[in-house]
Amino acid sequence: MDGELRHFGDGRVSAVLTRIIEALPDCPAVVFSRFGEVLLRTGPAMSLPGELGRYRQVLADPVSGQVLVIFVAVG
């Protein structure tokens, strides 16, 4: 499952966010719509445990209203 992207919803993900997430196949990353709907995520993002301490980086695309969230485990 790692390395593969999963599309959800209508699949209309911003071209910019799609290129970024494609470059991160081994990193847990999720693209959300402006309404919080999951549009696209990497394989590792599907198996994130809830107790895992993690840092997140958020990138917003103001044109599409979509948000890319990248998760990184902390110590």
Gaussian input, Z-matrix of N, CA and C with variables (Angstrom, degrees):
# hf/3-21g

backbone

0 1
 N
 C     1     B1
 C     2     B2     1     A1
 N     3     B3     2     A2     1     D1
 C     4     B4     3     A3     2     D2
 C     5     B5     4     A4     3     D3
 N     6     B6     5     A5     4     D4
 C     7     B7     6     A6     5     D5
 C     8     B8     7     A7     6     D6
 N     9     B9     8     A8     7     D7
 C    10    B10     9     A9     8     D8
 C    11    B11    10    A10     9     D9
 N    12    B12    11    A11    10    D10
 C    13    B13    12    A12    11    D11
 C    14    B14    13    A13    12    D12
 N    15    B15    14    A14    13    D13
 C    16    B16    15    A15    14    D14
 C    17    B17    16    A16    15    D15
 N    18    B18    17    A17    16    D16
 C    19    B19    18    A18    17    D17
 C    20    B20    19    A19    18    D18
 N    21    B21    20    A20    19    D19
 C    22    B22    21    A21    20    D20
 C    23    B23    22    A22    21    D21
 N    24    B24    23    A23    22    D22
 C    25    B25    24    A24    23    D23
 C    26    B26    25    A25    24    D24
 N    27    B27    26    A26    25    D25
 C    28    B28    27    A27    26    D26
 C    29    B29    28    A28    27    D27
 N    30    B30    29    A29    28    D28
 C    31    B31    30    A30    29    D29
 C    32    B32    31    A31    30    D30
 N    33    B33    32    A32    31    D31
 C    34    B34    33    A33    32    D32
 C    35    B35    34    A34    33    D33
 N    36    B36    35    A35    34    D34
 C    37    B37    36    A36    35    D35
 C    38    B38    37    A37    36    D36
 N    39    B39    38    A38    37    D37
 C    40    B40    39    A39    38    D38
 C    41    B41    40    A40    39    D39
 N    42    B42    41    A41    40    D40
 C    43    B43    42    A42    41    D41
 C    44    B44    43    A43    42    D42
 N    45    B45    44    A44    43    D43
 C    46    B46    45    A45    44    D44
 C    47    B47    46    A46    45    D45
 N    48    B48    47    A47    46    D46
 C    49    B49    48    A48    47    D47
 C    50    B50    49    A49    48    D48
 N    51    B51    50    A50    49    D49
 C    52    B52    51    A51    50    D50
 C    53    B53    52    A52    51    D51
 N    54    B54    53    A53    52    D52
 C    55    B55    54    A54    53    D53
 C    56    B56    55    A55    54    D54
 N    57    B57    56    A56    55    D55
 C    58    B58    57    A57    56    D56
 C    59    B59    58    A58    57    D57
 N    60    B60    59    A59    58    D58
 C    61    B61    60    A60    59    D59
 C    62    B62    61    A61    60    D60
 N    63    B63    62    A62    61    D61
 C    64    B64    63    A63    62    D62
 C    65    B65    64    A64    63    D63
 N    66    B66    65    A65    64    D64
 C    67    B67    66    A66    65    D65
 C    68    B68    67    A67    66    D66
 N    69    B69    68    A68    67    D67
 C    70    B70    69    A69    68    D68
 C    71    B71    70    A70    69    D69
 N    72    B72    71    A71    70    D70
 C    73    B73    72    A72    71    D71
 C    74    B74    73    A73    72    D72
 N    75    B75    74    A74    73    D73
 C    76    B76    75    A75    74    D74
 C    77    B77    76    A76    75    D75
 N    78    B78    77    A77    76    D76
 C    79    B79    78    A78    77    D77
 C    80    B80    79    A79    78    D78
 N    81    B81    80    A80    79    D79
 C    82    B82    81    A81    80    D80
 C    83    B83    82    A82    81    D81
 N    84    B84    83    A83    82    D82
 C    85    B85    84    A84    83    D83
 C    86    B86    85    A85    84    D84
 N    87    B87    86    A86    85    D85
 C    88    B88    87    A87    86    D86
 C    89    B89    88    A88    87    D87
 N    90    B90    89    A89    88    D88
 C    91    B91    90    A90    89    D89
 C    92    B92    91    A91    90    D90
 N    93    B93    92    A92    91    D91
 C    94    B94    93    A93    92    D92
 C    95    B95    94    A94    93    D93
 N    96    B96    95    A95    94    D94
 C    97    B97    96    A96    95    D95
 C    98    B98    97    A97    96    D96
 N    99    B99    98    A98    97    D97
 C   100   B100    99    A99    98    D98
 C   101   B101   100   A100    99    D99
 N   102   B102   101   A101   100   D100
 C   103   B103   102   A102   101   D101
 C   104   B104   103   A103   102   D102
 N   105   B105   104   A104   103   D103
 C   106   B106   105   A105   104   D104
 C   107   B107   106   A106   105   D105
 N   108   B108   107   A107   106   D106
 C   109   B109   108   A108   107   D107
 C   110   B110   109   A109   108   D108
 N   111   B111   110   A110   109   D109
 C   112   B112   111   A111   110   D110
 C   113   B113   112   A112   111   D111
 N   114   B114   113   A113   112   D112
 C   115   B115   114   A114   113   D113
 C   116   B116   115   A115   114   D114
 N   117   B117   116   A116   115   D115
 C   118   B118   117   A117   116   D116
 C   119   B119   118   A118   117   D117
 N   120   B120   119   A119   118   D118
 C   121   B121   120   A120   119   D119
 C   122   B122   121   A121   120   D120
 N   123   B123   122   A122   121   D121
 C   124   B124   123   A123   122   D122
 C   125   B125   124   A124   123   D123
 N   126   B126   125   A125   124   D124
 C   127   B127   126   A126   125   D125
 C   128   B128   127   A127   126   D126
 N   129   B129   128   A128   127   D127
 C   130   B130   129   A129   128   D128
 C   131   B131   130   A130   129   D129
 N   132   B132   131   A131   130   D130
 C   133   B133   132   A132   131   D131
 C   134   B134   133   A133   132   D132
 N   135   B135   134   A134   133   D133
 C   136   B136   135   A135   134   D134
 C   137   B137   136   A136   135   D135
 N   138   B138   137   A137   136   D136
 C   139   B139   138   A138   137   D137
 C   140   B140   139   A139   138   D138
 N   141   B141   140   A140   139   D139
 C   142   B142   141   A141   140   D140
 C   143   B143   142   A142   141   D141
 N   144   B144   143   A143   142   D142
 C   145   B145   144   A144   143   D143
 C   146   B146   145   A145   144   D144
 N   147   B147   146   A146   145   D145
 C   148   B148   147   A147   146   D146
 C   149   B149   148   A148   147   D147
 N   150   B150   149   A149   148   D148
 C   151   B151   150   A150   149   D149
 C   152   B152   151   A151   150   D150
 N   153   B153   152   A152   151   D151
 C   154   B154   153   A153   152   D152
 C   155   B155   154   A154   153   D153
 N   156   B156   155   A155   154   D154
 C   157   B157   156   A156   155   D155
 C   158   B158   157   A157   156   D156
 N   159   B159   158   A158   157   D157
 C   160   B160   159   A159   158   D158
 C   161   B161   160   A160   159   D159
 N   162   B162   161   A161   160   D160
 C   163   B163   162   A162   161   D161
 C   164   B164   163   A163   162   D162
 N   165   B165   164   A164   163   D163
 C   166   B166   165   A165   164   D164
 C   167   B167   166   A166   165   D165
 N   168   B168   167   A167   166   D166
 C   169   B169   168   A168   167   D167
 C   170   B170   169   A169   168   D168
 N   171   B171   170   A170   169   D169
 C   172   B172   171   A171   170   D170
 C   173   B173   172   A172   171   D171
 N   174   B174   173   A173   172   D172
 C   175   B175   174   A174   173   D173
 C   176   B176   175   A175   174   D174
 N   177   B177   176   A176   175   D175
 C   178   B178   177   A177   176   D176
 C   179   B179   178   A178   177   D177
 N   180   B180   179   A179   178   D178
 C   181   B181   180   A180   179   D179
 C   182   B182   181   A181   180   D180
 N   183   B183   182   A182   181   D181
 C   184   B184   183   A183   182   D182
 C   185   B185   184   A184   183   D183
 N   186   B186   185   A185   184   D184
 C   187   B187   186   A186   185   D185
 C   188   B188   187   A187   186   D186
 N   189   B189   188   A188   187   D187
 C   190   B190   189   A189   188   D188
 C   191   B191   190   A190   189   D189
 N   192   B192   191   A191   190   D190
 C   193   B193   192   A192   191   D191
 C   194   B194   193   A193   192   D192
 N   195   B195   194   A194   193   D193
 C   196   B196   195   A195   194   D194
 C   197   B197   196   A196   195   D195
 N   198   B198   197   A197   196   D196
 C   199   B199   198   A198   197   D197
 C   200   B200   199   A199   198   D198
 N   201   B201   200   A200   199   D199
 C   202   B202   201   A201   200   D200
 C   203   B203   202   A202   201   D201
 N   204   B204   203   A203   202   D202
 C   205   B205   204   A204   203   D203
 C   206   B206   205   A205   204   D204
 N   207   B207   206   A206   205   D205
 C   208   B208   207   A207   206   D206
 C   209   B209   208   A208   207   D207
 N   210   B210   209   A209   208   D208
 C   211   B211   210   A210   209   D209
 C   212   B212   211   A211   210   D210
 N   213   B213   212   A212   211   D211
 C   214   B214   213   A213   212   D212
 C   215   B215   214   A214   213   D213
 N   216   B216   215   A215   214   D214
 C   217   B217   216   A216   215   D215
 C   218   B218   217   A217   216   D216
 N   219   B219   218   A218   217   D217
 C   220   B220   219   A219   218   D218
 C   221   B221   220   A220   219   D219
 N   222   B222   221   A221   220   D220
 C   223   B223   222   A222   221   D221
 C   224   B224   223   A223   222   D222

   B1=1.4446
   B2=1.5250
   B3=1.3478
   B4=1.4529
   B5=1.5160
   B6=1.3317
   B7=1.4466
   B8=1.5157
   B9=1.3238
   B10=1.4625
   B11=1.5199
   B12=1.3269
   B13=1.4629
   B14=1.5184
   B15=1.3190
   B16=1.4600
   B17=1.5093
   B18=1.3353
   B19=1.4654
   B20=1.5223
   B21=1.3240
   B22=1.4599
   B23=1.5178
   B24=1.3004
   B25=1.4654
   B26=1.5107
   B27=1.3308
   B28=1.4603
   B29=1.5262
   B30=1.3569
   B31=1.4567
   B32=1.5129
   B33=1.3067
   B34=1.4655
   B35=1.5281
   B36=1.3014
   B37=1.4598
   B38=1.5213
   B39=1.3128
   B40=1.4631
   B41=1.5276
   B42=1.3315
   B43=1.4643
   B44=1.5267
   B45=1.3148
   B46=1.4684
   B47=1.5273
   B48=1.3290
   B49=1.4640
   B50=1.5206
   B51=1.3235
   B52=1.4660
   B53=1.5206
   B54=1.3271
   B55=1.4798
   B56=1.5207
   B57=1.3215
   B58=1.4606
   B59=1.5202
   B60=1.3242
   B61=1.4666
   B62=1.5306
   B63=1.3282
   B64=1.4647
   B65=1.5252
   B66=1.3179
   B67=1.4656
   B68=1.5253
   B69=1.3326
   B70=1.4653
   B71=1.5252
   B72=1.3337
   B73=1.4680
   B74=1.5236
   B75=1.3340
   B76=1.4614
   B77=1.5241
   B78=1.3208
   B79=1.4563
   B80=1.5302
   B81=1.3234
   B82=1.4677
   B83=1.5209
   B84=1.3206
   B85=1.4601
   B86=1.5251
   B87=1.3288
   B88=1.4671
   B89=1.5266
   B90=1.3407
   B91=1.4654
   B92=1.5252
   B93=1.3302
   B94=1.4575
   B95=1.5221
   B96=1.3326
   B97=1.4676
   B98=1.5171
   B99=1.3194
   B100=1.4653
   B101=1.5285
   B102=1.3375
   B103=1.4580
   B104=1.5243
   B105=1.3470
   B106=1.4576
   B107=1.5134
   B108=1.3225
   B109=1.4574
   B110=1.5325
   B111=1.3481
   B112=1.4622
   B113=1.5209
   B114=1.3486
   B115=1.4571
   B116=1.5239
   B117=1.3390
   B118=1.4550
   B119=1.5170
   B120=1.3374
   B121=1.4631
   B122=1.5141
   B123=1.3144
   B124=1.4574
   B125=1.5235
   B126=1.3172
   B127=1.4606
   B128=1.5186
   B129=1.3393
   B130=1.4661
   B131=1.5291
   B132=1.3202
   B133=1.4702
   B134=1.5184
   B135=1.3139
   B136=1.4609
   B137=1.5155
   B138=1.3195
   B139=1.4604
   B140=1.5211
   B141=1.3284
   B142=1.4583
   B143=1.5203
   B144=1.3250
   B145=1.4681
   B146=1.5310
   B147=1.3303
   B148=1.4660
   B149=1.5178
   B150=1.3979
   B151=1.4705
   B152=1.5075
   B153=1.4062
   B154=1.4633
   B155=1.5196
   B156=1.3204
   B157=1.4659
   B158=1.5152
   B159=1.3133
   B160=1.4571
   B161=1.5228
   B162=1.2932
   B163=1.4488
   B164=1.5148
   B165=1.2891
   B166=1.4604
   B167=1.5156
   B168=1.3148
   B169=1.4610
   B170=1.5270
   B171=1.3001
   B172=1.4601
   B173=1.5282
   B174=1.3329
   B175=1.4608
   B176=1.5260
   B177=1.3215
   B178=1.4670
   B179=1.5176
   B180=1.3263
   B181=1.4647
   B182=1.5299
   B183=1.3358
   B184=1.4572
   B185=1.5268
   B186=1.3172
   B187=1.4653
   B188=1.5234
   B189=1.3448
   B190=1.4649
   B191=1.5196
   B192=1.3403
   B193=1.4606
   B194=1.5161
   B195=1.3203
   B196=1.4611
   B197=1.5214
   B198=1.3469
   B199=1.4517
   B200=1.5205
   B201=1.3350
   B202=1.4559
   B203=1.5105
   B204=1.3408
   B205=1.4541
   B206=1.5229
   B207=1.3404
   B208=1.4655
   B209=1.5275
   B210=1.3323
   B211=1.4525
   B212=1.5149
   B213=1.3268
   B214=1.4561
   B215=1.5208
   B216=1.3350
   B217=1.4608
   B218=1.5246
   B219=1.3232
   B220=1.4631
   B221=1.5172
   B222=1.3307
   B223=1.4553
   B224=1.4369
   A1=110.59
   A2=118.36
   A3=120.45
   A4=109.63
   A5=115.81
   A6=119.83
   A7=114.45
   A8=117.61
   A9=118.45
   A10=109.86
   A11=115.18
   A12=120.83
   A13=109.31
   A14=116.59
   A15=122.35
   A16=108.97
   A17=115.88
   A18=121.77
   A19=109.09
   A20=116.27
   A21=123.20
   A22=108.52
   A23=116.70
   A24=120.64
   A25=111.20
   A26=115.52
   A27=119.74
   A28=112.47
   A29=117.44
   A30=120.83
   A31=115.60
   A32=118.47
   A33=121.33
   A34=110.45
   A35=115.21
   A36=120.64
   A37=108.44
   A38=116.20
   A39=122.27
   A40=109.74
   A41=116.69
   A42=121.29
   A43=111.28
   A44=116.79
   A45=120.71
   A46=110.42
   A47=116.83
   A48=119.72
   A49=111.28
   A50=117.83
   A51=121.00
   A52=110.51
   A53=117.39
   A54=120.54
   A55=111.39
   A56=116.81
   A57=120.24
   A58=110.94
   A59=117.20
   A60=120.38
   A61=111.44
   A62=118.04
   A63=120.91
   A64=111.43
   A65=117.22
   A66=121.88
   A67=112.00
   A68=117.31
   A69=122.50
   A70=111.88
   A71=119.65
   A72=120.34
   A73=114.90
   A74=118.33
   A75=121.16
   A76=113.12
   A77=116.90
   A78=122.50
   A79=109.63
   A80=118.52
   A81=119.60
   A82=110.20
   A83=117.32
   A84=122.07
   A85=109.58
   A86=115.75
   A87=121.83
   A88=108.94
   A89=117.25
   A90=122.45
   A91=107.43
   A92=115.76
   A93=122.51
   A94=110.27
   A95=116.38
   A96=120.56
   A97=108.19
   A98=115.97
   A99=119.95
   A100=112.14
   A101=116.71
   A102=121.46
   A103=112.70
   A104=117.32
   A105=121.20
   A106=114.44
   A107=117.60
   A108=121.72
   A109=109.00
   A110=117.09
   A111=120.98
   A112=108.06
   A113=116.35
   A114=121.75
   A115=112.07
   A116=116.09
   A117=120.76
   A118=108.26
   A119=116.88
   A120=119.16
   A121=110.46
   A122=114.92
   A123=120.81
   A124=109.42
   A125=116.40
   A126=121.64
   A127=113.31
   A128=118.53
   A129=119.15
   A130=114.04
   A131=118.09
   A132=120.74
   A133=111.35
   A134=118.05
   A135=121.21
   A136=112.43
   A137=117.24
   A138=119.33
   A139=112.75
   A140=117.25
   A141=120.39
   A142=110.42
   A143=117.66
   A144=118.89
   A145=110.00
   A146=116.94
   A147=122.02
   A148=114.23
   A149=119.31
   A150=119.83
   A151=112.16
   A152=117.02
   A153=122.02
   A154=110.84
   A155=116.37
   A156=120.18
   A157=107.55
   A158=117.70
   A159=118.91
   A160=111.57
   A161=112.76
   A162=122.85
   A163=106.16
   A164=118.09
   A165=118.95
   A166=110.10
   A167=114.24
   A168=122.07
   A169=106.57
   A170=117.25
   A171=121.61
   A172=109.49
   A173=115.38
   A174=121.82
   A175=107.31
   A176=116.74
   A177=121.57
   A178=110.43
   A179=115.84
   A180=122.56
   A181=106.09
   A182=117.98
   A183=120.12
   A184=114.01
   A185=117.83
   A186=120.37
   A187=110.73
   A188=117.17
   A189=120.58
   A190=112.74
   A191=116.53
   A192=120.09
   A193=111.99
   A194=117.72
   A195=122.08
   A196=110.28
   A197=115.22
   A198=121.66
   A199=109.07
   A200=116.94
   A201=122.96
   A202=107.45
   A203=117.66
   A204=122.38
   A205=107.27
   A206=115.56
   A207=122.18
   A208=107.12
   A209=116.52
   A210=122.08
   A211=111.32
   A212=116.60
   A213=122.33
   A214=107.56
   A215=117.03
   A216=120.92
   A217=110.11
   A218=115.83
   A219=122.13
   A220=108.17
   A221=115.35
   A222=125.23
   A223=114.47
   D1=-31.38
   D2=177.73
   D3=-59.49
   D4=144.54
   D5=177.47
   D6=87.15
   D7=-10.44
   D8=179.08
   D9=-104.93
   D10=148.80
   D11=178.68
   D12=-100.73
   D13=141.70
   D14=176.64
   D15=-114.42
   D16=124.28
   D17=177.84
   D18=-95.77
   D19=142.42
   D20=178.72
   D21=-131.83
   D22=169.02
   D23=177.80
   D24=61.74
   D25=-144.99
   D26=-176.97
   D27=-82.72
   D28=-4.02
   D29=175.75
   D30=76.27
   D31=9.86
   D32=-179.09
   D33=-88.32
   D34=77.98
   D35=179.94
   D36=-95.48
   D37=138.71
   D38=177.62
   D39=-49.44
   D40=137.97
   D41=179.81
   D42=-60.93
   D43=-36.65
   D44=179.64
   D45=-65.55
   D46=-48.44
   D47=-179.17
   D48=-67.59
   D49=-33.11
   D50=176.76
   D51=-62.83
   D52=-44.82
   D53=179.06
   D54=-62.43
   D55=-40.39
   D56=179.90
   D57=-65.46
   D58=-48.63
   D59=-177.32
   D60=-67.29
   D61=-30.60
   D62=176.20
   D63=-66.25
   D64=-25.99
   D65=178.91
   D66=-82.76
   D67=-3.36
   D68=-177.24
   D69=-122.08
   D70=49.62
   D71=-173.04
   D72=-63.89
   D73=-25.35
   D74=-177.94
   D75=-100.47
   D76=5.41
   D77=-177.73
   D78=-109.06
   D79=136.16
   D80=175.74
   D81=-66.16
   D82=114.13
   D83=-178.82
   D84=-144.24
   D85=143.73
   D86=-176.88
   D87=-137.14
   D88=138.75
   D89=172.58
   D90=-106.33
   D91=125.94
   D92=179.32
   D93=-110.10
   D94=148.02
   D95=172.15
   D96=-76.52
   D97=173.70
   D98=178.01
   D99=-63.83
   D100=-14.80
   D101=-179.77
   D102=-100.50
   D103=5.16
   D104=178.96
   D105=88.09
   D106=5.44
   D107=178.99
   D108=-77.48
   D109=135.71
   D110=176.72
   D111=-73.97
   D112=124.15
   D113=179.90
   D114=-103.70
   D115=-35.52
   D116=-175.31
   D117=-156.85
   D118=139.97
   D119=175.01
   D120=-151.56
   D121=155.53
   D122=178.49
   D123=-82.98
   D124=162.62
   D125=178.41
   D126=-54.72
   D127=-47.90
   D128=-179.72
   D129=-61.58
   D130=-24.53
   D131=-179.97
   D132=-70.84
   D133=-19.60
   D134=-178.26
   D135=-76.86
   D136=-16.74
   D137=-175.96
   D138=-119.10
   D139=29.37
   D140=178.04
   D141=-72.54
   D142=119.70
   D143=176.22
   D144=-73.31
   D145=144.61
   D146=-176.92
   D147=-68.09
   D148=-27.10
   D149=-176.39
   D150=-85.18
   D151=-15.70
   D152=-174.80
   D153=-57.19
   D154=125.31
   D155=173.84
   D156=-68.72
   D157=128.52
   D158=-177.17
   D159=-148.22
   D160=155.49
   D161=175.77
   D162=-107.41
   D163=144.73
   D164=178.29
   D165=-126.65
   D166=146.43
   D167=175.40
   D168=-116.40
   D169=130.30
   D170=-176.69
   D171=-115.36
   D172=133.08
   D173=176.88
   D174=-127.30
   D175=120.27
   D176=-179.29
   D177=-102.12
   D178=138.92
   D179=174.19
   D180=-105.69
   D181=101.63
   D182=-175.14
   D183=-65.69
   D184=-24.49
   D185=-179.78
   D186=-69.79
   D187=-47.77
   D188=-178.34
   D189=-89.45
   D190=-17.30
   D191=-176.32
   D192=77.04
   D193=13.20
   D194=-179.04
   D195=-95.49
   D196=157.46
   D197=-178.25
   D198=-130.21
   D199=134.15
   D200=174.65
   D201=-104.14
   D202=127.14
   D203=177.71
   D204=-117.94
   D205=125.38
   D206=178.91
   D207=-112.89
   D208=128.40
   D209=-178.41
   D210=-103.63
   D211=137.52
   D212=177.62
   D213=-131.63
   D214=128.43
   D215=179.74
   D216=-66.12
   D217=144.12
   D218=179.34
   D219=-112.39
   D220=131.08
   D221=176.12
   D222=16.27

